[in-house]
Amino acid sequence: MNELAALQSLGIELPSPAYIFGAIVFGLIGFAAFRYGRKNERPATKWLGVALMIYPYAVSSTVLLYAVGIALCAGAWYTRE
């Protein structure tokens, strides 16, 4: 437990379970969108899938993670056909 206090004193915090769940779900949806876009030759869907897989590494807020993830999922859904 002393290591956790040392990390918190450096400003490093562990992500919440909601954040981890969202990152996994949006990563899986992104992978599926990437595969669909590549298979059906839809570049917009493919790159939105890549964005869904990568953006959790750049976002630290759980609320922002879900907001951006839902927006990217909507974009991938809209560009699928």
C-alpha positions, 0 to 999 in steps of 0.5 A, a space after each residue: 500500500 505504500 507504493 500506491 501512496 508514493 504514486 499518488 504523491 507523484 500525481 499518478 492515479 489508477 483509472 476507475 473501473 468505469 474507465 477501464 470498461 469503456 476503454 475495452 468496449 470502445 477498443 473492441 468496437 473500433 476493432 470491429 469497425 476497422 475490420 468491417 471498413 477494410 473488408 468492404 473497402 470503406 476508408 472512413 469506417 476503417 479510420 474511425 475504427 482506428 481512432 476508436 482503438 487509439 483515443 483511450 490512450 490520449 483521454 484521461 477523463 472517464 466522461 470524456 472517454 464516453 463522450 468521444 467514444 459515443 461520437 466516434 461510434 455514431 460516425 462509424 455507424 453513419 459511414 457504414 453504408 
